Amino acid sequence: MANSTVSPHVSKLNIVVASLLAGHAFVSTSVEAHGYVLSPESRSYACKTGSNTNCGAVQWEPQSVEGPSGFPEYGPADGQLASAANGAFSPLDIQSPSRWSKTDMTAGWNKLTWQFTANHVTRNWRYYLTRQDWDQHQALSRASFDLAPFCVVDGGMVQPAKLVTHDCYVPEGRGGYHVILALWEVGDTSNSFYNAIDVNLGSDPAEPQEWRDVGDINPSLDLKPGDKVMTRVFDAHGEQTAKQTLITISDATQGNKQNWPFLLASAINSQQVQLSAGQKNTAGDIVPVYGKNDIFTLIDSDIETVEIGFQLAPAPDNQLEVSSLTQDVQIIDAKAQVRFDVTTNTEMQVSGYLFSHDGTAAGFVEQAVNNTSASFLLDVINPKVGHYHLQVKGEPRQGDIIQQNFDVFLKDKQPEPEADFVFPQGLQDYVAGTTVLQPKTGKIYQCKPFPYSGYCRQWTTAATAFEPGVGTSWTMAWTEL
């Protein structure tokens, strides 16, 4: 299809009338037409290429941002224009000065290219530009845009080629961050495709740009205290270490993936002459922002690219120990409990997961353990005789998750051996020769003669060293029968 350009002065009324007339000539059907703006990269396509991150489902189907036609009178609601009111693509509606990657563009004639994966007959393409004073912190709405399209291309109700380029005149007198809302109104459905395009707009097309984009600072991961992040600057001869900028993370707040890019960009701006980092504001100035920052170099510099490198501090020596776990657990009155103790050398959120032999979830328990020991009691769901897996997982504030796995066997209740007491019942009556049944092991223990018999009564929930069968010093007080 030959490119055709309609004057930016075409009235909005003519567009609406044309759409209504076309609507009477064609009955809407459920035809899957799909496409996106390839160049300059639309917000959705930049999610596919990786220029934008944390986008959700649209990174796999940028061609599917489809919603009801009729903008600006009808169409998606304010706050949902970027996603076309499609809930699956709602992350596209998040708006801030630094959330999305941007393409440098100057006012005047520009080429905008659509890629179609299903190129159905077309009514028209329309392009809208944000106002100079639009609120960059609010989700895109009709109030964000000049509602007279700056470019309209008639589709002629014919099927376009798979790749179509439009020559459009972008208005002068605006600068800095702007959004172009590109609409493709297909001719055989009642829907349109909505593409937000994030651009850094130069106010004068004849004015040479002082800076050119040579890299990105992406909020790719959280860093921990002691980690280092730095620029790696390359020219035609290789890496120029003298132009490196490096910062060291001092605490978790600095290490947040939205914070350290701001700190690195600020350090670049204070230390380097040929480099500047941040996002261009409405005045065209490059200022550091939280989240994604671009890296620019002077237009006449020999710097070709800037990459980001990391030196991650060694992971802390986190330790987690599981003890007092009885592998053979009795089912009593259709109930069973798995008991174990956990000791850590740092603050961790410790979880215990129980699975039956076939992988069915059979129980869960969780609590915080901070450089101490804690007892866990896990109730088994619908206990049945057989083999189970116990997974104990510790999640420290810093460092990798620790995971340990154990076998547990559920058995029917066996006849209880005769004993004087079931531990710890009757604790103060324990004397030499007293026998107790330990529920944790199912075994009977006898209190040793004097002078060891005094240890038999030395037990509390916080001091378990002499607990029969399981305490760290139980053999000093008891004999297993």
C-alpha positions as a Python dict, from the first residue, in 0.01 Angstrom:
ca = {
    (1, 'M'): (0, 0, 0),
    (2, 'A'): (137, 342, -89),
    (3, 'N'): (197, 578, 199),
    (4, 'S'): (-55, 859, 225),
    (5, 'T'): (-45, 1155, 459),
    (6, 'V'): (-342, 1365, 561),
    (7, 'S'): (-292, 1720, 676),
    (8, 'P'): (-270, 1763, 1053),
    (9, 'H'): (-548, 2019, 1015),
    (10, 'V'): (-813, 1757, 925),
    (11, 'S'): (-1099, 1821, 1162),
    (12, 'K'): (-1192, 1574, 1432),
    (13, 'L'): (-1555, 1593, 1306),
    (14, 'N'): (-1456, 1464, 962),
    (15, 'I'): (-1276, 1169, 1121),
    (16, 'V'): (-1579, 1078, 1334),
    (17, 'V'): (-1818, 1107, 1036),
    (18, 'A'): (-1590, 891, 822),
    (19, 'S'): (-1573, 629, 1094),
    (20, 'L'): (-1952, 624, 1132),
    (21, 'L'): (-2007, 589, 757),
    (22, 'A'): (-1756, 306, 742),
    (23, 'G'): (-1930, 142, 1034),
    (24, 'H'): (-2259, 123, 836),
    (25, 'A'): (-2086, -44, 544),
    (26, 'F'): (-1915, -320, 740),
    (27, 'V'): (-2051, -557, 1003),
    (28, 'S'): (-1817, -615, 1299),
    (29, 'T'): (-1690, -971, 1328),
    (30, 'S'): (-1448, -1146, 1560),
    (31, 'V'): (-1139, -1128, 1342),
    (32, 'E'): (-800, -1134, 1508),
    (33, 'A'): (-607, -844, 1356),
    (34, 'H'): (-283, -768, 1537),
    (35, 'G'): (1, -520, 1512),
    (36, 'Y'): (233, -280, 1691),
    (37, 'V'): (451, 23, 1625),
    (38, 'L'): (796, -108, 1543),
    (39, 'S'): (978, 225, 1509),
    (40, 'P'): (1008, 428, 1716),
    (41, 'E'): (959, 143, 1964),
    (42, 'S'): (615, 148, 2120),
    (43, 'R'): (592, 87, 2493),
    (44, 'S'): (461, -266, 2432),
    (45, 'Y'): (722, -357, 2168),
    (46, 'A'): (999, -223, 2394),
    (47, 'C'): (877, -477, 2651),
    (48, 'K'): (940, -752, 2397),
    (49, 'T'): (1288, -627, 2305),
    (50, 'G'): (1390, -580, 2670),
    (51, 'S'): (1421, -202, 2656),
    (52, 'N'): (1131, -203, 2904),
    (53, 'T'): (1119, -451, 3192),
    (54, 'N'): (861, -583, 3441),
    (55, 'C'): (585, -550, 3181),
    (56, 'G'): (382, -864, 3243),
    (57, 'A'): (214, -1059, 2964),
    (58, 'V'): (257, -793, 2694),
    (59, 'Q'): (626, -884, 2654),
    (60, 'W'): (510, -1200, 2474),
    (61, 'E'): (232, -1042, 2266),
    (62, 'P'): (294, -672, 2197),
    (63, 'Q'): (72, -706, 1892),
    (64, 'S'): (-240, -764, 2103),
    (65, 'V'): (-302, -429, 2277),
    (66, 'E'): (-658, -403, 2145),
    (67, 'G'): (-960, -215, 2277),
    (68, 'P'): (-1285, -50, 2171),
    (69, 'S'): (-1272, 208, 1890),
    (70, 'G'): (-1400, 564, 1905),
    (71, 'F'): (-1122, 755, 2080),
    (72, 'P'): (-1143, 1028, 2198),
    (73, 'E'): (-1526, 1034, 2227),
    (74, 'Y'): (-1537, 666, 2319),
    (75, 'G'): (-1279, 393, 2356),
    (76, 'P'): (-1084, 289, 2669),
    (77, 'A'): (-1141, 479, 2990),
    (78, 'D'): (-897, 742, 3112),
    (79, 'G'): (-609, 579, 3295),
    (80, 'Q'): (-633, 272, 3068),
    (81, 'L'): (-531, 414, 2731),
    (82, 'A'): (-188, 250, 2717),
    (83, 'S'): (-334, -95, 2788),
    (84, 'A'): (-648, -38, 2577),
    (85, 'A'): (-841, -133, 2895),
    (86, 'N'): (-713, -489, 2860),
    (87, 'G'): (-656, -616, 3215),
    (88, 'A'): (-385, -858, 3102),
    (89, 'F'): (-177, -558, 2990),
    (90, 'S'): (-251, -323, 3282),
    (91, 'P'): (122, -277, 3370),
    (92, 'L'): (140, -58, 3057),
    (93, 'D'): (-77, 200, 3236),
    (94, 'I'): (183, 267, 3506),
    (95, 'Q'): (313, 616, 3445),
    (96, 'S'): (608, 813, 3581),
    (97, 'P'): (885, 1023, 3425),
    (98, 'S'): (1131, 732, 3449),
    (99, 'R'): (917, 417, 3411),
    (100, 'W'): (961, 362, 3037),
    (101, 'S'): (1251, 371, 2791),
    (102, 'K'): (1238, 659, 2546),
    (103, 'T'): (1339, 722, 2186),
    (104, 'D'): (1499, 1054, 2090),
    (105, 'M'): (1290, 1236, 1829),
    (106, 'T'): (1297, 1587, 1687),
    (107, 'A'): (999, 1793, 1578),
    (108, 'G'): (914, 1798, 1209),
    (109, 'W'): (884, 1511, 963),
    (110, 'N'): (931, 1166, 1116),
    (111, 'K'): (868, 810, 1004),
    (112, 'L'): (646, 582, 1214),
    (113, 'T'): (645, 213, 1120),
    (114, 'W'): (382, -49, 1203),
    (115, 'Q'): (446, -424, 1201),
    (116, 'F'): (134, -634, 1144),
    (117, 'T'): (104, -999, 1234),
    (118, 'A'): (-251, -1010, 1095),
    (119, 'N'): (-299, -729, 844),
    (120, 'H'): (-674, -680, 811),
    (121, 'V'): (-856, -410, 619),
    (122, 'T'): (-805, -69, 777),
    (123, 'R'): (-1016, 240, 828),
    (124, 'N'): (-734, 469, 937),
    (125, 'W'): (-432, 532, 1154),
    (126, 'R'): (-432, 831, 1393),
    (127, 'Y'): (-155, 983, 1605),
    (128, 'Y'): (-199, 1202, 1915),
    (129, 'L'): (69, 1387, 2114),
    (130, 'T'): (70, 1481, 2482),
    (131, 'R'): (34, 1847, 2574),
    (132, 'Q'): (341, 2042, 2676),
    (133, 'D'): (215, 2065, 3036),
    (134, 'W'): (91, 1706, 3069),
    (135, 'D'): (128, 1537, 3408),
    (136, 'Q'): (401, 1273, 3369),
    (137, 'H'): (312, 1119, 3707),
    (138, 'Q'): (-50, 1032, 3618),
    (139, 'A'): (-174, 746, 3401),
    (140, 'L'): (-250, 858, 3046),
    (141, 'S'): (-591, 1020, 3004),
    (142, 'R'): (-766, 1238, 2752),
    (143, 'A'): (-648, 1538, 2951),
    (144, 'S'): (-288, 1429, 2879),
    (145, 'F'): (-327, 1472, 2502),
    (146, 'D'): (-403, 1728, 2239),
    (147, 'L'): (-718, 1556, 2114),
    (148, 'A'): (-671, 1679, 1758),
    (149, 'P'): (-450, 1415, 1595),
    (150, 'F'): (-128, 1558, 1451),
    (151, 'C'): (-132, 1294, 1179),
    (152, 'V'): (-412, 1091, 1016),
    (153, 'V'): (-357, 828, 747),
    (154, 'D'): (-657, 690, 558),
    (155, 'G'): (-663, 312, 537),
    (156, 'G'): (-900, 304, 237),
    (157, 'M'): (-1073, -6, 376),
    (158, 'V'): (-809, -223, 211),
    (159, 'Q'): (-561, -470, 351),
    (160, 'P'): (-220, -307, 416),
    (161, 'A'): (119, -467, 378),
    (162, 'K'): (271, -644, 678),
    (163, 'L'): (511, -349, 725),
    (164, 'V'): (376, 4, 679),
    (165, 'T'): (561, 335, 732),
    (166, 'H'): (388, 672, 770),
    (167, 'D'): (548, 1013, 721),
    (168, 'C'): (406, 1239, 990),
    (169, 'Y'): (488, 1594, 1094),
    (170, 'V'): (544, 1606, 1470),
    (171, 'P'): (444, 1949, 1607),
    (172, 'E'): (712, 2198, 1706),
    (173, 'G'): (721, 2396, 2027),
    (174, 'R'): (736, 2097, 2263),
    (175, 'G'): (1039, 1943, 2428),
    (176, 'G'): (1143, 1674, 2671),
    (177, 'Y'): (946, 1362, 2757),
    (178, 'H'): (625, 1313, 2560),
    (179, 'V'): (398, 1024, 2464),
    (180, 'I'): (257, 960, 2118),
    (181, 'L'): (-67, 761, 2123),
    (182, 'A'): (-84, 569, 1795),
    (183, 'L'): (-418, 414, 1692),
    (184, 'W'): (-483, 158, 1422),
    (185, 'E'): (-855, 128, 1353),
    (186, 'V'): (-923, -195, 1168),
    (187, 'G'): (-1215, -214, 929),
    (188, 'D'): (-1374, -550, 1004),
    (189, 'T'): (-1411, -529, 1383),
    (190, 'S'): (-1535, -268, 1630),
    (191, 'N'): (-1189, -240, 1789),
    (192, 'S'): (-870, -42, 1749),
    (193, 'F'): (-511, -110, 1850),
    (194, 'Y'): (-358, 140, 2094),
    (195, 'N'): (19, 191, 2112),
    (196, 'A'): (186, 436, 2350),
    (197, 'I'): (524, 556, 2222),
    (198, 'D'): (757, 720, 2475),
    (199, 'V'): (987, 981, 2319),
    (200, 'N'): (1234, 1251, 2416),
    (201, 'L'): (1123, 1532, 2188),
    (202, 'G'): (1359, 1802, 2062),
    (203, 'S'): (1181, 2134, 2020),
    (204, 'D'): (1377, 2248, 1712),
    (205, 'P'): (1444, 1996, 1432),
    (206, 'A'): (1729, 2207, 1301),
    (207, 'E'): (1906, 2225, 1637),
    (208, 'P'): (2188, 1963, 1669),
    (209, 'Q'): (2168, 1739, 1975),
    (210, 'E'): (2447, 1795, 2224),
    (211, 'W'): (2416, 1444, 2370),
    (212, 'R'): (2372, 1098, 2225),
    (213, 'D'): (2250, 786, 2404),
    (214, 'V'): (2521, 522, 2462),
    (215, 'G'): (2384, 302, 2740),
    (216, 'D'): (2125, 227, 3007),
    (217, 'I'): (2116, 185, 3383),
    (218, 'N'): (1839, -72, 3428),
    (219, 'P'): (1684, -150, 3768),
    (220, 'S'): (1762, -518, 3714),
    (221, 'L'): (1827, -650, 4065),
    (222, 'D'): (1838, -558, 4433),
    (223, 'L'): (2188, -519, 4577),
    (224, 'K'): (2310, -585, 4930),
    (225, 'P'): (2553, -392, 5152),
    (226, 'G'): (2908, -430, 5022),
    (227, 'D'): (2806, -483, 4659),
    (228, 'K'): (2964, -255, 4401),
    (229, 'V'): (2811, -131, 4075),
    (230, 'M'): (3008, 54, 3810),
    (231, 'T'): (3012, 182, 3454),
    (232, 'R'): (3226, 16, 3188),
    (233, 'V'): (3311, 271, 2919),
    (234, 'F'): (3421, 156, 2572),
    (235, 'D'): (3557, 337, 2269),
    (236, 'A'): (3693, 197, 1943),
    (237, 'H'): (4010, 79, 2122),
    (238, 'G'): (3836, -106, 2407),
    (239, 'E'): (3746, -37, 2769),
    (240, 'Q'): (3861, 293, 2918),
    (241, 'T'): (3892, 224, 3291),
    (242, 'A'): (3992, 584, 3365),
    (243, 'K'): (3637, 689, 3275),
    (244, 'Q'): (3475, 436, 3509),
    (245, 'T'): (3231, 548, 3781),
    (246, 'L'): (3187, 314, 4081),
    (247, 'I'): (2964, 321, 4388),
    (248, 'T'): (2952, 85, 4688),
    (249, 'I'): (2618, -2, 4845),
    (250, 'S'): (2613, 77, 5218),
    (251, 'D'): (2268, -47, 5321),
    (252, 'A'): (1954, -223, 5197),
    (253, 'T'): (1781, 107, 5114),
    (254, 'Q'): (2060, 209, 4878),
    (255, 'G'): (2058, -143, 4733),
    (256, 'N'): (1691, -129, 4632),
    (257, 'K'): (1679, -171, 4254),
    (258, 'Q'): (1490, 156, 4215),
    (259, 'N'): (1740, 351, 4429),
    (260, 'W'): (2092, 252, 4323),
    (261, 'P'): (2039, 356, 3956),
    (262, 'F'): (1966, 708, 4084),
    (263, 'L'): (2282, 702, 4298),
    (264, 'L'): (2497, 576, 4009),
    (265, 'A'): (2354, 833, 3768),
    (266, 'S'): (2422, 1109, 4021),
    (267, 'A'): (2781, 988, 4065),
    (268, 'I'): (2836, 984, 3687),
    (269, 'N'): (2713, 1342, 3659),
    (270, 'S'): (2941, 1463, 3938),
    (271, 'Q'): (3254, 1274, 3828),
    (272, 'Q'): (3252, 1264, 3448),
    (273, 'V'): (3291, 1537, 3186),
    (274, 'Q'): (3198, 1349, 2869),
    (275, 'L'): (2910, 1151, 3023),
    (276, 'S'): (2573, 1239, 3172),
    (277, 'A'): (2307, 1004, 3311),
    (278, 'G'): (1937, 1035, 3383),
    (279, 'Q'): (1623, 1117, 3189),
    (280, 'K'): (1555, 1432, 2988),
    (281, 'N'): (1300, 1660, 3154),
    (282, 'T'): (1062, 1898, 2976),
    (283, 'A'): (1342, 2153, 2944),
    (284, 'G'): (1568, 1896, 2779),
    (285, 'D'): (1802, 1872, 3078),
    (286, 'I'): (1938, 1530, 3179),
    (287, 'V'): (1852, 1462, 3544),
    (288, 'P'): (1893, 1141, 3750),
    (289, 'V'): (1569, 958, 3833),
    (290, 'Y'): (1469, 658, 4042),
    (291, 'G'): (1447, 349, 3824),
    (292, 'K'): (1576, 333, 3467),
    (293, 'N'): (1830, 599, 3362),
    (294, 'D'): (1986, 655, 3021),
    (295, 'I'): (2358, 726, 2978),
    (296, 'F'): (2455, 996, 2728),
    (297, 'T'): (2788, 1115, 2591),
    (298, 'L'): (2878, 1438, 2417),
    (299, 'I'): (2797, 1425, 2048),
    (300, 'D'): (3165, 1464, 1950),
    (301, 'S'): (3313, 1224, 2207),
    (302, 'D'): (3488, 900, 2105),
    (303, 'I'): (3286, 693, 2354),
    (304, 'E'): (3084, 426, 2176),
    (305, 'T'): (2901, 234, 2449),
    (306, 'V'): (2865, 223, 2827),
    (307, 'E'): (2773, -97, 3008),
    (308, 'I'): (2693, -163, 3374),
    (309, 'G'): (2905, -407, 3577),
    (310, 'F'): (2868, -552, 3925),
    (311, 'Q'): (3102, -681, 4194),
    (312, 'L'): (2881, -869, 4437),
    (313, 'A'): (3002, -909, 4794),
    (314, 'P'): (3036, -1269, 4920),
    (315, 'A'): (2714, -1409, 5056),
    (316, 'P'): (2698, -1413, 5438),
    (317, 'D'): (2775, -1743, 5612),
    (318, 'N'): (2413, -1817, 5698),
    (319, 'Q'): (2350, -2143, 5880),
    (320, 'L'): (2037, -2340, 5960),
    (321, 'E'): (2031, -2665, 6158),
    (322, 'V'): (1733, -2898, 6200),
    (323, 'S'): (1731, -3123, 6508),
    (324, 'S'): (1497, -3331, 6728),
    (325, 'L'): (1308, -3457, 6422),
    (326, 'T'): (1142, -3793, 6480),
    (327, 'Q'): (1118, -3972, 6148),
    (328, 'D'): (858, -4221, 6269),
    (329, 'V'): (538, -4035, 6356),
    (330, 'Q'): (232, -4208, 6499),
    (331, 'I'): (-122, -4145, 6378),
    (332, 'I'): (-341, -4113, 6688),
    (333, 'D'): (-718, -4064, 6657),
    (334, 'A'): (-677, -3976, 6285),
    (335, 'K'): (-430, -3699, 6376),
    (336, 'A'): (-52, -3666, 6346),
    (337, 'Q'): (205, -3400, 6423),
    (338, 'V'): (561, -3360, 6299),
    (339, 'R'): (790, -3194, 6555),
    (340, 'F'): (1136, -3052, 6498),
    (341, 'D'): (1368, -2779, 6623),
    (342, 'V'): (1551, -2521, 6411),
    (343, 'T'): (1865, -2328, 6506),
    (344, 'T'): (1994, -2034, 6299),
    (345, 'N'): (2292, -1800, 6327),
    (346, 'T'): (2104, -1500, 6184),
    (347, 'E'): (1753, -1371, 6131),
    (348, 'M'): (1553, -1597, 5903),
    (349, 'Q'): (1193, -1668, 5814),
    (350, 'V'): (1180, -2047, 5852),
    (351, 'S'): (909, -2254, 5685),
    (352, 'G'): (830, -2624, 5703),
    (353, 'Y'): (645, -2791, 5415),
    (354, 'L'): (519, -3151, 5433),
    (355, 'F'): (433, -3346, 5118),
    (356, 'S'): (298, -3696, 5080),
    (357, 'H'): (495, -3943, 4871),
    (358, 'D'): (304, -3843, 4556),
    (359, 'G'): (370, -3472, 4610),
    (360, 'T'): (39, -3370, 4763),
    (361, 'A'): (67, -3085, 5014),
    (362, 'A'): (14, -3228, 5362),
    (363, 'G'): (102, -2947, 5604),
    (364, 'F'): (277, -2615, 5658),
    (365, 'V'): (428, -2424, 5951),
    (366, 'E'): (624, -2098, 5963),
    (367, 'Q'): (789, -1862, 6212),
    (368, 'A'): (1081, -1623, 6242),
    (369, 'V'): (1403, -1751, 6401),
    (370, 'N'): (1672, -1496, 6489),
    (371, 'N'): (2009, -1638, 6594),
    (372, 'T'): (1848, -1884, 6835),
    (373, 'S'): (1660, -2216, 6850),
    (374, 'A'): (1287, -2259, 6803),
    (375, 'S'): (1050, -2556, 6814),
    (376, 'F'): (812, -2627, 6526),
    (377, 'L'): (491, -2829, 6539),
    (378, 'L'): (335, -2917, 6203),
    (379, 'D'): (-16, -3063, 6189),
    (380, 'V'): (-49, -3324, 5915),
    (381, 'I'): (-350, -3285, 5685),
    (382, 'N'): (-550, -3608, 5646),
    (383, 'P'): (-263, -3826, 5774),
    (384, 'K'): (-224, -4169, 5619),
    (385, 'V'): (28, -4444, 5682),
    (386, 'G'): (324, -4410, 5452),
    (387, 'H'): (623, -4205, 5340),
    (388, 'Y'): (628, -3823, 5350),
    (389, 'H'): (881, -3551, 5255),
    (390, 'L'): (959, -3266, 5496),
    (391, 'Q'): (1115, -2956, 5339),
    (392, 'V'): (1259, -2697, 5577),
    (393, 'K'): (1339, -2364, 5415),
    (394, 'G'): (1520, -2065, 5571),
    (395, 'E'): (1498, -1722, 5404),
    (396, 'P'): (1760, -1484, 5550),
    (397, 'R'): (1744, -1106, 5512),
    (398, 'Q'): (2066, -1131, 5312),
    (399, 'G'): (2207, -1423, 5119),
    (400, 'D'): (2065, -1728, 4951),
    (401, 'I'): (1771, -1934, 5070),
    (402, 'I'): (1872, -2246, 5265),
    (403, 'Q'): (1670, -2561, 5203),
    (404, 'Q'): (1694, -2902, 5368),
    (405, 'N'): (1489, -3215, 5300),
    (406, 'F'): (1400, -3505, 5530),
    (407, 'D'): (1206, -3830, 5516),
    (408, 'V'): (915, -3882, 5756),
    (409, 'F'): (712, -4202, 5798),
    (410, 'L'): (360, -4201, 5937),
    (411, 'K'): (258, -4517, 6123),
    (412, 'D'): (-43, -4642, 6309),
    (413, 'K'): (-36, -4598, 6686),
    (414, 'Q'): (141, -4881, 6864),
    (415, 'P'): (47, -5003, 7213),
    (416, 'E'): (212, -4771, 7463),
    (417, 'P'): (480, -4931, 7683),
    (418, 'E'): (404, -4910, 8052),
    (419, 'A'): (578, -4625, 8236),
    (420, 'D'): (528, -4420, 8551),
    (421, 'F'): (470, -4098, 8352),
    (422, 'V'): (442, -3964, 8000),
    (423, 'F'): (713, -3698, 7977),
    (424, 'P'): (696, -3420, 8100),
    (425, 'Q'): (394, -3504, 8317),
    (426, 'G'): (471, -3531, 8690),
    (427, 'L'): (811, -3368, 8639),
    (428, 'Q'): (867, -3276, 9006),
    (429, 'D'): (804, -3639, 9114),
    (430, 'Y'): (1092, -3781, 8910),
    (431, 'V'): (1338, -3968, 9132),
    (432, 'A'): (1594, -4239, 9082),
    (433, 'G'): (1422, -4534, 8910),
    (434, 'T'): (1127, -4332, 8771),
    (435, 'T'): (1031, -4440, 8419),
    (436, 'V'): (885, -4205, 8158),
    (437, 'L'): (748, -4250, 7808),
    (438, 'Q'): (895, -3997, 7564),
    (439, 'P'): (626, -3922, 7297),
    (440, 'K'): (888, -3784, 7058),
    (441, 'T'): (1068, -4118, 7033),
    (442, 'G'): (804, -4363, 7156),
    (443, 'K'): (1057, -4510, 7399),
    (444, 'I'): (1079, -4549, 7778),
    (445, 'Y'): (1363, -4398, 7985),
    (446, 'Q'): (1458, -4459, 8349),
    (447, 'C'): (1597, -4189, 8579),
    (448, 'K'): (1953, -4275, 8686),
    (449, 'P'): (2049, -4327, 9054),
    (450, 'F'): (2193, -4050, 9274),
    (451, 'P'): (2387, -3827, 9213),
    (452, 'Y'): (2245, -3807, 8858),
    (453, 'S'): (1878, -3832, 8950),
    (454, 'G'): (1858, -3459, 9023),
    (455, 'Y'): (1907, -3383, 8653),
    (456, 'C'): (1584, -3567, 8568),
    (457, 'R'): (1373, -3277, 8702),
    (458, 'Q'): (1582, -3004, 8532),
    (459, 'W'): (1365, -2931, 8230),
    (460, 'T'): (1165, -2637, 8092),
    (461, 'T'): (1053, -2549, 7740),
    (462, 'A'): (1352, -2315, 7722),
    (463, 'A'): (1608, -2552, 7880),
    (464, 'T'): (1585, -2898, 7725),
    (465, 'A'): (1938, -3034, 7768),
    (466, 'F'): (1826, -3321, 7998),
    (467, 'E'): (1504, -3409, 7810),
    (468, 'P'): (1502, -3791, 7784),
    (469, 'G'): (1603, -3925, 7445),
    (470, 'V'): (1632, -3590, 7266),
    (471, 'G'): (1818, -3338, 7488),
    (472, 'T'): (2183, -3265, 7423),
    (473, 'S'): (2284, -3413, 7766),
    (474, 'W'): (2002, -3659, 7825),
    (475, 'T'): (2238, -3957, 7887),
    (476, 'M'): (2364, -3788, 8206),
    (477, 'A'): (2018, -3829, 8360),
    (478, 'W'): (1847, -4118, 8187),
    (479, 'T'): (1892, -4473, 8071),
    (480, 'E'): (1697, -4603, 7771),
    (481, 'L'): (1504, -4922, 7848),
}
